[in-house]
């Protein structure tokens, strides 16, 4: 059962969903497929009022400085396109989305990808279970061994306690013994990139400390000079984890790890249909095909033939549209 939180009076819970994307033919196709299934599940023109208290608002995030294709110009008419000063990097888009969210009224924000099937009602309800806590960090949590301040990227990876306190800690200590100034940050947690949820107080703390915390100022300078570098280095999730780890110790963080809860799948698996029907599965990442991923998942949920789903939205998503 989905609870509103420990309040005597029910309060509205507004979720902001930011989907990171790029203006390229392949990602135009992903957005087309994702929008079609979102619309079939009730999210129209970027918004869904789930019930009297809970709602979800969607934006696709692009870098303002990038050229605009004819496809994106047409998409802008839908009201769900957000062009921000993101510096052309993936982590830059995350920071820009967080700064945008700070200007809105909301309880929680979620960052995701365009190659993912997303069930909007379930996402709004799941986040609302925890969203009464403004210090929320929500997602499938993994750990990095540390952060390399020269290369501006995380290193090491693990997601079990024995690995974190064993191998990752040892890897950080070894690097620190060789280059201490560049490896001050030890092991830290981060939510995987296709489902990164943040409460309103965490968003406010990040925005405030982007201009005051020296480590975050250096990170932004690096991103600003990285337009010609690999766009997703540093990675969005490891980068967000570093930002969280850089916040003042006075900023409390309530981590909610949804690993092994059947809420989020890395890709379509043998159990995906079971959990879609059971009402658990919220996000299925790695969705790159219409028939086998997007339409399949939406039709399992709604028990519609895939042809009905396509005709109900007036267009078909193929490699050419």
Number of C-alpha atoms within 10 A of each C-alpha: 6 11 12 22 15 11 8 7 8 11 13 16 23 23 29 25 26 27 26 24 22 18 17 13 15 14 16 21 22 26 22 20 29 25 23 25 26 24 18 19 18 16 22 18 17 19 20 21 17 17 11 9 13 19 23 24 21 25 21 24 26 27 23 14 12 14 9 14 12 9 14 17 11 9 16 13 10 11 14 19 21 18 18 19 15 22 23 25 25 26 25 25 25 24 25 21 29 22 18 15 21 20 9 11 12 20 24 31 29 26 26 22 23 27 25 26 31 26 24 27 20 18 21 28 23 18 26 24 16 23 27 21 20 20 22 25 28 25 24 26 23 20 24 25 27 27 24 21 16 10 11 18 17 26 16 16 19 18 14 12 10 10 15 22 13 11 15 24 17 15 18 23 19 13 17 18 10 10 12 14 12 15 21 16 20 20 26 21 24 26 26 23 23 26 26 23 26 29 25 24 19 25 25 17 18 25 18 14 17 20 12 11 15 12 16 19 14 14 20 18 10 15 22 14 12 16 12 8 11 12 16 13 18 21 19 26 24 27 25 22 24 26 19 21 17 18 20 12 8 7 12 14 19 15 18 15 15 15 15 9 12 18 21 23 23 14 17 16 10 8 11 20 15 14 18 22 14 11 13 18 25 24 24 25 22 17 23 20 17 23 15 11 22 26 26 21 26 23 21 16 18 14 12 13 13 18 12 12 22 18 10 13 13 9 13 17 21 13 12 9 13
